[in-house]
Amino acid sequence: MKYTTPQWDDTIVALATPPGIGAIGVIRLSGPLSFSLINRLFPSKNLEAQASHTAHVGVLRENGEALDEVVVTLFKGPRSYTGEDVVEISGHGSPYVLQRIMDACLRAGARMAKPGEFTQRAFLHGKLDLAQAEAVADLIAANTAAAQRNALHNIRGGFSAELKELRNQLISFSALIELELDFSQEDVEFADRSQLYALVTGAHERVSKLAASFQLGNVIRNGVSVAIIGKPNAGKSTLLNALLNENRAIVSEIAGTTRDTIEEVLNIDGILFRFIDTAGIREHTADQIEKIGVEKSLEKMQQADIVLYLFDVNTIQPADLQQVKHEFDAAGYNYLLVGNQVDKSAGELASDQRQLTSGPNMLLISAKQGQGMELLKERLVDLVLGGQVAGDTTIVTNARHYHALQQILSSLADIRQGLDNHLPGDLLALDIRRCLHYVGEITGEVSNEDLLDYIFSKFCIGK
């Protein structure tokens, strides 16, 4: 159903900066009483008579007692983040002082904001659509350049724009088809079926690309797990230390030193890679603890987004490496075969070794000497992006959006099938309305109170 904007008559307040000691803390109010409420605590001047988007320095007082010297910034609705009257109080970052100001605002008539309520009010007042509002939370949670770029793109309406044109065109066709129903006895067609077919075909292609981008979106949002797999003493722990540029894992000549998995995160070109150093894999071991470590290594390999198989280029047998490659291909792994310890080759590798390590999924390094680390990072990024550019391209990172896109694709396929089968207008209109419903679920034109409460409850308080 369509969620209508409630007419709020209350004013909310919350701390907009992280809790704890800092140079400055910001308290935000939004609602019809924001200006009059703060005016009672700010005797320096009449804030209700001041212009919007102005800042005022003065002392906040409650019952004559000074609370803090602050800067009060005014934003009159609808020219504000929420679309309502908004006041931001910048005070000194003492938790005690900020809490006293909050308590004074509450006693003056405000109430504590719920998580995400400022952004929820911005959505319900038409300042943001739902996809843009969710991108606000994504931007706050962004911890890489790629996540930041994608969230900003969506806040500026990049994702919404992809759907807006489709929605408007479908509404236009739906109106014409439903108009035909009013003249059903006269057997007339107002909607050009060939144009609708072309629209649906093009829309299906665009929406398919958006849905397909969800795999990359997951990478941008959650990072990539890379399992470093190989036999004992292949140099897995040395490689992890070289990538991190620190001695994170214990390195020893004794086979089976790594008994448990070690996980570390590295930001490479704006993508978070979670490297997992695993126990060396060998088929027979009498050590029960090492055996458990090997089992965990195999488990991590199956769960990883990328498998990095490390081997000693000086001792590997061609048949063994081909067997590994065959097994990885059969299992559908996204993998790299990395030949290590080229520094011990004493010059040129044998011709069969060089030929063996020349494939597209293979490269040579020396983890101990740090040789080939930058190339390895480039190859890892290439494996993740697959030639996709995460610039101004819309990339879907939200699972809710992805599932709605799947429903849109299903609806578009039904419309196209209906046109192929020359279905009557009333049945076509049902499929178009279903498609419009799922487009509206993403942008918020169609929503319900429970869904909105769930989405905004995941925001931090004060945003």
TIKE-278610 format. One record per residue (C-alpha): x, z, y; residue number from 0. Coordinates in Angstrom, 1 decimal. Layout:
% TIKE-278610
x = X	z = Z	y = Y	resi = NUM
...
***
This chain:
% TIKE-278610
x = 0.0	z = 0.0	y = 0.0	resi = 0
x = 1.0	z = -0.3	y = 3.6	resi = 1
x = 2.5	z = 2.9	y = 4.9	resi = 2
x = 1.1	z = 3.6	y = 8.4	resi = 3
x = 3.2	z = 5.3	y = 11.1	resi = 4
x = 2.0	z = 8.9	y = 11.6	resi = 5
x = 1.4	z = 10.2	y = 15.1	resi = 6
x = 3.9	z = 13.1	y = 15.2	resi = 7
x = 3.3	z = 15.9	y = 17.6	resi = 8
x = 6.3	z = 18.0	y = 16.6	resi = 9
x = 9.9	z = 18.0	y = 17.7	resi = 10
x = 12.8	z = 18.3	y = 15.2	resi = 11
x = 16.3	z = 19.7	y = 15.6	resi = 12
x = 19.4	z = 19.6	y = 13.5	resi = 13
x = 23.2	z = 19.7	y = 13.6	resi = 14
x = 24.4	z = 16.1	y = 13.7	resi = 15
x = 28.1	z = 16.9	y = 13.1	resi = 16
x = 29.6	z = 18.3	y = 9.9	resi = 17
x = 29.4	z = 22.1	y = 9.5	resi = 18
x = 32.5	z = 24.1	y = 10.2	resi = 19
x = 34.9	z = 24.8	y = 13.0	resi = 20
x = 35.8	z = 21.8	y = 15.3	resi = 21
x = 36.4	z = 20.8	y = 18.9	resi = 22
x = 32.9	z = 19.7	y = 19.5	resi = 23
x = 29.6	z = 20.1	y = 17.7	resi = 24
x = 26.5	z = 17.9	y = 18.4	resi = 25
x = 22.9	z = 19.1	y = 18.0	resi = 26
x = 20.2	z = 16.5	y = 18.1	resi = 27
x = 16.5	z = 16.8	y = 19.0	resi = 28
x = 13.8	z = 14.2	y = 18.6	resi = 29
x = 10.1	z = 14.3	y = 19.5	resi = 30
x = 7.7	z = 14.6	y = 22.4	resi = 31
x = 8.8	z = 18.0	y = 23.4	resi = 32
x = 12.6	z = 17.3	y = 23.4	resi = 33
x = 13.0	z = 17.1	y = 27.2	resi = 34
x = 10.7	z = 19.9	y = 28.2	resi = 35
x = 12.1	z = 22.2	y = 25.5	resi = 36
x = 15.7	z = 21.7	y = 26.5	resi = 37
x = 14.7	z = 21.9	y = 30.2	resi = 38
x = 13.8	z = 25.5	y = 29.6	resi = 39
x = 17.2	z = 26.3	y = 28.3	resi = 40
x = 19.1	z = 24.3	y = 31.0	resi = 41
x = 18.5	z = 25.9	y = 34.4	resi = 42
x = 21.2	z = 23.8	y = 36.2	resi = 43
x = 18.8	z = 20.9	y = 37.0	resi = 44
x = 15.4	z = 19.5	y = 36.0	resi = 45
x = 16.2	z = 17.3	y = 33.0	resi = 46
x = 12.7	z = 15.9	y = 32.8	resi = 47
x = 13.3	z = 14.2	y = 36.2	resi = 48
x = 16.6	z = 12.5	y = 35.1	resi = 49
x = 17.0	z = 8.9	y = 34.0	resi = 50
x = 17.4	z = 7.9	y = 30.4	resi = 51
x = 20.9	z = 7.4	y = 28.9	resi = 52
x = 22.5	z = 9.9	y = 31.3	resi = 53
x = 24.7	z = 12.9	y = 30.5	resi = 54
x = 24.5	z = 16.2	y = 32.3	resi = 55
x = 27.0	z = 19.2	y = 32.3	resi = 56
x = 25.7	z = 22.7	y = 32.5	resi = 57
x = 25.2	z = 26.1	y = 30.8	resi = 58
x = 22.5	z = 26.6	y = 28.2	resi = 59
x = 20.8	z = 30.0	y = 28.7	resi = 60
x = 18.1	z = 31.8	y = 26.8	resi = 61
x = 16.4	z = 34.7	y = 28.6	resi = 62
x = 19.2	z = 34.6	y = 31.1	resi = 63
x = 22.0	z = 35.0	y = 28.5	resi = 64
x = 24.6	z = 32.2	y = 28.5	resi = 65
x = 24.9	z = 30.4	y = 25.1	resi = 66
x = 27.5	z = 27.7	y = 25.8	resi = 67
x = 28.7	z = 25.2	y = 28.4	resi = 68
x = 27.5	z = 21.9	y = 27.1	resi = 69
x = 26.9	z = 18.2	y = 27.8	resi = 70
x = 23.3	z = 17.2	y = 27.4	resi = 71
x = 22.6	z = 13.4	y = 26.9	resi = 72
x = 19.1	z = 12.1	y = 27.3	resi = 73
x = 17.5	z = 9.1	y = 25.6	resi = 74
x = 14.0	z = 8.3	y = 26.5	resi = 75
x = 11.7	z = 6.7	y = 24.0	resi = 76
x = 11.4	z = 4.0	y = 22.9	resi = 77
x = 15.0	z = 3.2	y = 24.0	resi = 78
x = 16.5	z = 5.7	y = 21.5	resi = 79
x = 17.6	z = 5.8	y = 17.9	resi = 80
x = 14.3	z = 7.2	y = 16.6	resi = 81
x = 12.1	z = 5.5	y = 19.1	resi = 82
x = 11.1	z = 8.9	y = 20.5	resi = 83
x = 12.5	z = 11.1	y = 23.2	resi = 84
x = 15.9	z = 12.2	y = 21.9	resi = 85
x = 18.3	z = 14.8	y = 23.3	resi = 86
x = 21.9	z = 15.3	y = 22.1	resi = 87
x = 23.7	z = 18.6	y = 23.0	resi = 88
x = 27.4	z = 18.5	y = 22.8	resi = 89
x = 28.7	z = 22.0	y = 22.6	resi = 90
x = 31.9	z = 23.8	y = 21.5	resi = 91
x = 32.4	z = 23.5	y = 17.7	resi = 92
x = 32.0	z = 27.2	y = 16.8	resi = 93
x = 29.5	z = 27.5	y = 13.9	resi = 94
x = 28.3	z = 30.8	y = 15.5	resi = 95
x = 27.7	z = 29.2	y = 18.9	resi = 96
x = 26.0	z = 26.1	y = 17.5	resi = 97
x = 23.8	z = 28.3	y = 15.4	resi = 98
x = 22.7	z = 30.3	y = 18.4	resi = 99
x = 21.8	z = 27.1	y = 20.2	resi = 100
x = 19.8	z = 25.9	y = 17.2	resi = 101
x = 18.0	z = 29.2	y = 17.0	resi = 102
x = 17.1	z = 29.0	y = 20.7	resi = 103
x = 15.7	z = 25.5	y = 20.2	resi = 104
x = 13.7	z = 26.7	y = 17.2	resi = 105
x = 12.3	z = 29.6	y = 19.2	resi = 106
x = 11.4	z = 27.2	y = 22.0	resi = 107
x = 9.2	z = 25.2	y = 19.7	resi = 108
x = 11.3	z = 22.8	y = 17.6	resi = 109
x = 11.4	z = 22.8	y = 13.8	resi = 110
x = 14.4	z = 22.1	y = 11.5	resi = 111
x = 14.6	z = 18.5	y = 10.6	resi = 112
x = 14.4	z = 17.4	y = 6.9	resi = 113
x = 17.2	z = 15.4	y = 5.4	resi = 114
x = 17.2	z = 11.9	y = 6.8	resi = 115
x = 14.2	z = 12.6	y = 9.1	resi = 116
x = 15.8	z = 11.1	y = 12.2	resi = 117
x = 16.4	z = 7.8	y = 10.4	resi = 118
x = 13.0	z = 8.0	y = 8.8	resi = 119
x = 11.4	z = 8.3	y = 12.2	resi = 120
x = 13.5	z = 5.3	y = 13.4	resi = 121
x = 12.1	z = 3.3	y = 10.5	resi = 122
x = 8.5	z = 4.4	y = 11.0	resi = 123
x = 8.7	z = 3.5	y = 14.7	resi = 124
x = 10.0	z = 0.0	y = 13.9	resi = 125
x = 13.6	z = 0.6	y = 15.2	resi = 126
x = 15.0	z = -0.3	y = 11.7	resi = 127
x = 13.5	z = -1.8	y = 8.6	resi = 128
x = 13.9	z = 0.0	y = 5.3	resi = 129
x = 16.9	z = -2.0	y = 4.2	resi = 130
x = 18.7	z = -1.3	y = 7.5	resi = 131
x = 17.8	z = 2.4	y = 7.2	resi = 132
x = 19.3	z = 2.6	y = 3.7	resi = 133
x = 22.4	z = 0.9	y = 5.1	resi = 134
x = 22.9	z = 3.8	y = 7.5	resi = 135
x = 23.4	z = 6.1	y = 4.5	resi = 136
x = 25.7	z = 3.6	y = 2.9	resi = 137
x = 27.8	z = 3.5	y = 6.1	resi = 138
x = 28.0	z = 7.3	y = 6.2	resi = 139
x = 29.2	z = 7.3	y = 2.6	resi = 140
x = 31.6	z = 4.3	y = 3.0	resi = 141
x = 35.1	z = 5.2	y = 1.9	resi = 142
x = 36.6	z = 1.7	y = 1.8	resi = 143
x = 36.9	z = -1.2	y = 4.3	resi = 144
x = 34.7	z = -3.4	y = 2.0	resi = 145
x = 31.9	z = -0.8	y = 1.9	resi = 146
x = 32.1	z = -0.3	y = 5.6	resi = 147
x = 31.9	z = -4.1	y = 6.3	resi = 148
x = 28.9	z = -4.5	y = 3.9	resi = 149
x = 27.0	z = -1.5	y = 5.4	resi = 150
x = 27.5	z = -2.7	y = 9.0	resi = 151
x = 26.4	z = -6.2	y = 8.0	resi = 152
x = 23.2	z = -4.8	y = 6.5	resi = 153
x = 22.6	z = -2.4	y = 9.5	resi = 154
x = 22.7	z = -5.5	y = 11.8	resi = 155
x = 20.0	z = -7.0	y = 9.7	resi = 156
x = 22.0	z = -9.4	y = 7.5	resi = 157
x = 20.2	z = -8.6	y = 4.3	resi = 158
x = 16.8	z = -8.4	y = 6.0	resi = 159
x = 17.3	z = -11.8	y = 7.6	resi = 160
x = 17.8	z = -13.3	y = 4.1	resi = 161
x = 14.3	z = -12.2	y = 3.2	resi = 162
x = 12.5	z = -12.6	y = 6.5	resi = 163
x = 12.4	z = -16.4	y = 6.6	resi = 164
x = 11.1	z = -16.5	y = 2.9	resi = 165
x = 8.4	z = -13.9	y = 3.7	resi = 166
x = 7.2	z = -15.8	y = 6.8	resi = 167
x = 7.0	z = -19.1	y = 4.9	resi = 168
x = 5.2	z = -17.5	y = 1.9	resi = 169
x = 2.7	z = -15.9	y = 4.3	resi = 170
x = 2.0	z = -19.2	y = 5.9	resi = 171
x = 1.4	z = -20.9	y = 2.6	resi = 172
x = -0.6	z = -18.0	y = 1.3	resi = 173
x = -2.9	z = -18.2	y = 4.3	resi = 174
x = -3.4	z = -21.9	y = 3.8	resi = 175
x = -4.1	z = -21.6	y = 0.1	resi = 176
x = -6.6	z = -18.7	y = 0.7	resi = 177
x = -8.2	z = -20.8	y = 3.4	resi = 178
x = -8.8	z = -23.4	y = 0.7	resi = 179
x = -10.8	z = -20.9	y = -1.3	resi = 180
x = -13.3	z = -20.7	y = 1.6	resi = 181
x = -13.9	z = -24.5	y = 1.1	resi = 182
x = -13.7	z = -24.5	y = -2.7	resi = 183
x = -16.8	z = -26.5	y = -3.0	resi = 184
x = -15.4	z = -29.3	y = -0.9	resi = 185
x = -12.2	z = -29.8	y = -3.0	resi = 186
x = -9.8	z = -29.9	y = -0.1	resi = 187
x = -6.1	z = -28.9	y = 0.1	resi = 188
x = -4.6	z = -27.5	y = 3.3	resi = 189
x = -1.3	z = -26.4	y = 1.7	resi = 190
x = 1.1	z = -29.2	y = 0.8	resi = 191
x = 2.0	z = -28.5	y = -2.8	resi = 192
x = 5.3	z = -30.5	y = -2.7	resi = 193
x = 6.5	z = -28.4	y = 0.3	resi = 194
x = 5.6	z = -25.2	y = -1.5	resi = 195
x = 7.5	z = -26.4	y = -4.6	resi = 196
x = 10.6	z = -27.2	y = -2.5	resi = 197
x = 10.3	z = -23.8	y = -0.7	resi = 198
x = 10.0	z = -21.9	y = -4.0	resi = 199
x = 12.9	z = -23.8	y = -5.6	resi = 200
x = 15.2	z = -23.1	y = -2.6	resi = 201
x = 14.1	z = -19.5	y = -2.5	resi = 202
x = 14.8	z = -19.0	y = -6.2	resi = 203
x = 18.4	z = -20.2	y = -5.6	resi = 204
x = 19.0	z = -17.9	y = -2.7	resi = 205
x = 17.5	z = -14.9	y = -4.3	resi = 206
x = 19.4	z = -15.6	y = -7.5	resi = 207
x = 22.7	z = -15.4	y = -5.5	resi = 208
x = 21.6	z = -12.2	y = -3.9	resi = 209
x = 20.8	z = -10.6	y = -7.3	resi = 210
x = 24.1	z = -11.9	y = -8.8	resi = 211
x = 26.0	z = -10.2	y = -5.9	resi = 212
x = 24.9	z = -6.8	y = -7.2	resi = 213
x = 27.8	z = -6.8	y = -9.7	resi = 214
x = 30.2	z = -7.1	y = -6.8	resi = 215
x = 28.1	z = -4.6	y = -4.8	resi = 216
x = 28.6	z = -2.0	y = -7.5	resi = 217
x = 32.3	z = -2.5	y = -7.3	resi = 218
x = 32.2	z = -2.1	y = -3.5	resi = 219
x = 30.1	z = 1.0	y = -3.7	resi = 220
x = 31.4	z = 2.8	y = -6.8	resi = 221
x = 34.9	z = 1.3	y = -7.3	resi = 222
x = 36.5	z = -0.3	y = -10.4	resi = 223
x = 37.8	z = 1.6	y = -13.5	resi = 224
x = 41.0	z = 0.2	y = -15.0	resi = 225
x = 42.1	z = 1.5	y = -18.4	resi = 226
x = 45.9	z = 1.2	y = -18.9	resi = 227
x = 46.2	z = 0.6	y = -22.7	resi = 228
x = 49.2	z = 0.0	y = -24.9	resi = 229
x = 51.4	z = 1.3	y = -27.7	resi = 230
x = 53.5	z = 4.4	y = -27.2	resi = 231
x = 56.5	z = 4.0	y = -24.8	resi = 232
x = 55.2	z = 0.7	y = -23.4	resi = 233
x = 55.6	z = 2.3	y = -19.9	resi = 234
x = 51.9	z = 3.2	y = -19.1	resi = 235
x = 52.7	z = 6.4	y = -17.3	resi = 236
x = 55.6	z = 4.8	y = -15.5	resi = 237
x = 53.3	z = 2.0	y = -14.3	resi = 238
x = 50.7	z = 4.6	y = -13.0	resi = 239
x = 53.5	z = 6.4	y = -11.1	resi = 240
x = 54.7	z = 3.0	y = -9.7	resi = 241
x = 51.2	z = 2.0	y = -8.5	resi = 242
x = 50.6	z = 5.4	y = -6.9	resi = 243
x = 54.2	z = 5.6	y = -5.6	resi = 244
x = 54.4	z = 9.2	y = -6.8	resi = 245
x = 55.3	z = 11.0	y = -10.0	resi = 246
x = 51.7	z = 11.7	y = -11.2	resi = 247
x = 52.1	z = 11.3	y = -14.9	resi = 248
x = 54.8	z = 12.8	y = -17.1	resi = 249
x = 57.3	z = 10.1	y = -18.3	resi = 250
x = 59.4	z = 10.7	y = -21.5	resi = 251
x = 61.2	z = 8.7	y = -24.1	resi = 252
x = 59.3	z = 10.7	y = -26.7	resi = 253
x = 56.4	z = 8.6	y = -28.2	resi = 254
x = 53.0	z = 10.3	y = -27.8	resi = 255
x = 53.9	z = 12.3	y = -24.6	resi = 256
x = 50.5	z = 11.4	y = -23.0	resi = 257
x = 47.9	z = 13.2	y = -25.1	resi = 258
x = 44.9	z = 13.0	y = -22.7	resi = 259
x = 43.7	z = 10.6	y = -20.1	resi = 260
x = 44.9	z = 10.9	y = -16.5	resi = 261
x = 42.8	z = 9.3	y = -13.8	resi = 262
x = 43.9	z = 8.5	y = -10.2	resi = 263
x = 42.2	z = 6.4	y = -7.5	resi = 264
x = 44.0	z = 3.8	y = -5.4	resi = 265
x = 42.6	z = 1.7	y = -2.5	resi = 266
x = 43.7	z = -1.9	y = -2.8	resi = 267
x = 42.5	z = -4.3	y = -0.2	resi = 268
x = 39.4	z = -2.2	y = 0.5	resi = 269
x = 38.4	z = -1.7	y = -3.1	resi = 270
x = 38.8	z = 1.6	y = -5.0	resi = 271
x = 40.5	z = 1.2	y = -8.3	resi = 272
x = 40.3	z = 4.2	y = -10.7	resi = 273
x = 43.4	z = 3.9	y = -12.9	resi = 274
x = 43.2	z = 5.7	y = -16.3	resi = 275
x = 46.5	z = 6.3	y = -18.0	resi = 276
x = 45.6	z = 6.7	y = -21.7	resi = 277
x = 47.4	z = 7.9	y = -24.8	resi = 278
x = 49.6	z = 5.3	y = -26.6	resi = 279
x = 47.6	z = 3.5	y = -29.3	resi = 280
x = 49.2	z = 3.5	y = -32.8	resi = 281
x = 47.4	z = 3.2	y = -36.1	resi = 282
x = 49.0	z = 6.0	y = -38.0	resi = 283
x = 49.9	z = 9.4	y = -36.6	resi = 284
x = 50.1	z = 12.8	y = -38.3	resi = 285
x = 49.6	z = 14.7	y = -35.0	resi = 286
x = 45.9	z = 15.7	y = -34.8	resi = 287
x = 46.0	z = 16.1	y = -31.0	resi = 288
x = 47.6	z = 12.7	y = -30.6	resi = 289
x = 44.9	z = 11.3	y = -32.9	resi = 290
x = 42.2	z = 12.6	y = -30.6	resi = 291
x = 44.0	z = 11.2	y = -27.6	resi = 292
x = 44.1	z = 7.7	y = -29.3	resi = 293
x = 40.3	z = 8.0	y = -29.9	resi = 294
x = 39.7	z = 8.8	y = -26.3	resi = 295
x = 41.9	z = 5.8	y = -25.2	resi = 296
x = 39.8	z = 3.5	y = -27.3	resi = 297
x = 36.6	z = 5.0	y = -25.7	resi = 298
x = 38.0	z = 4.6	y = -22.2	resi = 299
x = 38.9	z = 0.9	y = -23.0	resi = 300
x = 35.3	z = 0.2	y = -24.0	resi = 301
x = 33.9	z = 1.8	y = -20.8	resi = 302
x = 36.4	z = 0.3	y = -18.3	resi = 303
x = 35.6	z = -2.5	y = -15.9	resi = 304
x = 39.2	z = -3.9	y = -16.5	resi = 305
x = 41.5	z = -3.4	y = -19.4	resi = 306
x = 45.2	z = -3.6	y = -18.5	resi = 307
x = 47.2	z = -4.0	y = -21.8	resi = 308
x = 50.8	z = -3.1	y = -21.2	resi = 309
x = 53.5	z = -4.2	y = -23.7	resi = 310
x = 57.3	z = -4.2	y = -23.9	resi = 311
x = 58.2	z = -7.8	y = -23.3	resi = 312
x = 61.5	z = -7.3	y = -25.3	resi = 313
x = 59.9	z = -6.2	y = -28.5	resi = 314
x = 56.5	z = -7.8	y = -28.7	resi = 315
x = 55.9	z = -10.2	y = -31.5	resi = 316
x = 54.0	z = -13.4	y = -30.5	resi = 317
x = 51.5	z = -13.0	y = -33.3	resi = 318
x = 50.7	z = -9.4	y = -32.2	resi = 319
x = 50.0	z = -10.4	y = -28.6	resi = 320
x = 47.9	z = -13.3	y = -29.7	resi = 321
x = 45.9	z = -10.9	y = -31.9	resi = 322
x = 45.3	z = -8.6	y = -28.9	resi = 323
x = 44.2	z = -11.6	y = -26.8	resi = 324
x = 41.8	z = -12.8	y = -29.5	resi = 325
x = 40.3	z = -9.3	y = -29.9	resi = 326
x = 39.8	z = -8.8	y = -26.1	resi = 327
x = 38.2	z = -12.3	y = -25.8	resi = 328
x = 35.9	z = -11.6	y = -28.7	resi = 329
x = 34.9	z = -8.2	y = -27.1	resi = 330
x = 34.3	z = -9.8	y = -23.7	resi = 331
x = 36.7	z = -7.6	y = -21.9	resi = 332
x = 37.9	z = -8.4	y = -18.3	resi = 333
x = 41.6	z = -7.9	y = -18.9	resi = 334
x = 45.2	z = -8.5	y = -18.0	resi = 335
x = 48.1	z = -8.6	y = -20.4	resi = 336
x = 51.1	z = -7.2	y = -18.6	resi = 337
x = 54.7	z = -7.6	y = -20.0	resi = 338
x = 56.8	z = -4.6	y = -18.9	resi = 339
x = 60.5	z = -3.7	y = -18.9	resi = 340
x = 61.8	z = -7.2	y = -17.9	resi = 341
x = 64.7	z = -5.2	y = -16.3	resi = 342
x = 65.9	z = -4.6	y = -19.9	resi = 343
x = 65.9	z = -8.3	y = -20.9	resi = 344
x = 69.6	z = -8.7	y = -19.8	resi = 345
x = 68.9	z = -12.0	y = -18.1	resi = 346
x = 66.6	z = -14.8	y = -19.3	resi = 347
x = 63.8	z = -14.1	y = -21.7	resi = 348
x = 63.8	z = -16.1	y = -24.9	resi = 349
x = 61.8	z = -19.3	y = -24.7	resi = 350
x = 59.1	z = -18.0	y = -27.0	resi = 351
x = 58.7	z = -14.9	y = -24.9	resi = 352
x = 58.5	z = -16.8	y = -21.7	resi = 353
x = 55.9	z = -19.2	y = -23.1	resi = 354
x = 54.0	z = -16.2	y = -24.5	resi = 355
x = 53.7	z = -14.6	y = -21.1	resi = 356
x = 52.7	z = -17.6	y = -19.0	resi = 357
x = 49.0	z = -17.6	y = -19.5	resi = 358
x = 46.4	z = -17.0	y = -16.7	resi = 359
x = 45.7	z = -13.4	y = -17.9	resi = 360
x = 49.4	z = -12.5	y = -18.2	resi = 361
x = 52.2	z = -11.4	y = -15.9	resi = 362
x = 55.6	z = -9.8	y = -16.1	resi = 363
x = 56.7	z = -6.6	y = -14.3	resi = 364
x = 59.2	z = -3.8	y = -14.4	resi = 365
x = 57.3	z = -0.6	y = -13.8	resi = 366
x = 60.5	z = 1.4	y = -13.7	resi = 367
x = 62.1	z = -0.8	y = -10.9	resi = 368
x = 58.8	z = -1.4	y = -9.1	resi = 369
x = 59.1	z = -5.1	y = -9.7	resi = 370
x = 55.9	z = -7.2	y = -9.7	resi = 371
x = 53.6	z = -4.3	y = -8.4	resi = 372
x = 52.2	z = -6.3	y = -5.5	resi = 373
x = 51.5	z = -9.3	y = -7.7	resi = 374
x = 49.7	z = -7.0	y = -10.2	resi = 375
x = 47.6	z = -5.6	y = -7.4	resi = 376
x = 46.7	z = -9.2	y = -6.2	resi = 377
x = 45.7	z = -10.1	y = -9.8	resi = 378
x = 43.5	z = -7.0	y = -10.1	resi = 379
x = 41.7	z = -7.8	y = -6.8	resi = 380
x = 41.2	z = -11.4	y = -8.0	resi = 381
x = 39.7	z = -10.2	y = -11.2	resi = 382
x = 37.2	z = -8.1	y = -9.3	resi = 383
x = 36.2	z = -10.6	y = -6.5	resi = 384
x = 36.3	z = -13.7	y = -8.7	resi = 385
x = 36.7	z = -15.9	y = -5.6	resi = 386
x = 33.8	z = -14.2	y = -3.8	resi = 387
x = 34.4	z = -13.3	y = -0.1	resi = 388
x = 33.1	z = -10.0	y = 1.1	resi = 389
x = 33.0	z = -10.9	y = 4.8	resi = 390
x = 29.7	z = -11.7	y = 6.5	resi = 391
x = 28.2	z = -12.6	y = 3.1	resi = 392
x = 25.2	z = -10.4	y = 2.1	resi = 393
x = 26.1	z = -8.3	y = -1.0	resi = 394
x = 23.5	z = -6.2	y = -2.7	resi = 395
x = 24.8	z = -2.7	y = -3.4	resi = 396
x = 21.4	z = -0.8	y = -3.8	resi = 397
x = 19.9	z = -0.6	y = -7.3	resi = 398
x = 16.4	z = -0.4	y = -5.8	resi = 399
x = 17.0	z = -3.7	y = -4.0	resi = 400
x = 18.4	z = -5.3	y = -7.1	resi = 401
x = 15.3	z = -4.4	y = -9.2	resi = 402
x = 13.0	z = -5.7	y = -6.5	resi = 403
x = 15.0	z = -9.0	y = -6.3	resi = 404
x = 14.5	z = -9.3	y = -10.1	resi = 405
x = 10.7	z = -9.0	y = -9.6	resi = 406
x = 10.9	z = -11.6	y = -6.7	resi = 407
x = 12.7	z = -14.0	y = -9.0	resi = 408
x = 10.0	z = -13.5	y = -11.7	resi = 409
x = 7.2	z = -14.1	y = -9.1	resi = 410
x = 8.9	z = -17.3	y = -7.8	resi = 411
x = 9.2	z = -18.6	y = -11.4	resi = 412
x = 5.5	z = -17.9	y = -11.9	resi = 413
x = 4.6	z = -19.8	y = -8.7	resi = 414
x = 6.7	z = -22.8	y = -9.7	resi = 415
x = 5.2	z = -22.8	y = -13.2	resi = 416
x = 1.8	z = -22.6	y = -11.7	resi = 417
x = 2.5	z = -25.7	y = -9.5	resi = 418
x = 3.9	z = -27.5	y = -12.6	resi = 419
x = 0.6	z = -26.7	y = -14.4	resi = 420
x = -1.6	z = -27.6	y = -11.4	resi = 421
x = -3.2	z = -24.2	y = -11.3	resi = 422
x = -6.0	z = -23.6	y = -8.9	resi = 423
x = -5.3	z = -22.0	y = -5.5	resi = 424
x = -6.7	z = -18.6	y = -6.3	resi = 425
x = -4.2	z = -18.1	y = -9.1	resi = 426
x = -1.3	z = -19.4	y = -7.0	resi = 427
x = -2.4	z = -17.0	y = -4.2	resi = 428
x = -2.1	z = -14.1	y = -6.6	resi = 429
x = 1.5	z = -15.0	y = -7.6	resi = 430
x = 2.5	z = -15.5	y = -3.9	resi = 431
x = 1.0	z = -12.1	y = -3.0	resi = 432
x = 3.0	z = -10.5	y = -5.8	resi = 433
x = 6.1	z = -12.1	y = -4.5	resi = 434
x = 5.4	z = -10.9	y = -1.0	resi = 435
x = 4.8	z = -7.4	y = -2.3	resi = 436
x = 8.3	z = -7.1	y = -3.7	resi = 437
x = 9.9	z = -8.7	y = -0.6	resi = 438
x = 8.0	z = -6.0	y = 1.4	resi = 439
x = 9.3	z = -3.3	y = -0.9	resi = 440
x = 12.8	z = -4.0	y = 0.2	resi = 441
x = 12.2	z = -4.3	y = 3.9	resi = 442
x = 9.5	z = -1.6	y = 4.1	resi = 443
x = 6.5	z = -3.8	y = 5.0	resi = 444
x = 5.0	z = -2.6	y = 1.8	resi = 445
x = 5.8	z = 1.0	y = 0.9	resi = 446
x = 4.3	z = 4.4	y = 0.2	resi = 447
x = 4.9	z = 8.0	y = 1.4	resi = 448
x = 6.4	z = 9.2	y = -1.9	resi = 449
x = 9.0	z = 6.4	y = -2.0	resi = 450
x = 10.0	z = 7.0	y = 1.6	resi = 451
x = 10.4	z = 10.7	y = 1.1	resi = 452
x = 12.6	z = 10.0	y = -1.9	resi = 453
x = 14.8	z = 7.5	y = -0.1	resi = 454
x = 15.3	z = 9.6	y = 3.0	resi = 455
x = 15.8	z = 12.9	y = 1.1	resi = 456
x = 19.1	z = 11.6	y = 0.0	resi = 457
x = 20.4	z = 11.4	y = 3.6	resi = 458
x = 22.3	z = 14.2	y = 5.2	resi = 459
x = 20.5	z = 16.6	y = 7.5	resi = 460
x = 20.9	z = 15.5	y = 11.2	resi = 461
x = 20.8	z = 11.7	y = 10.3	resi = 462
***
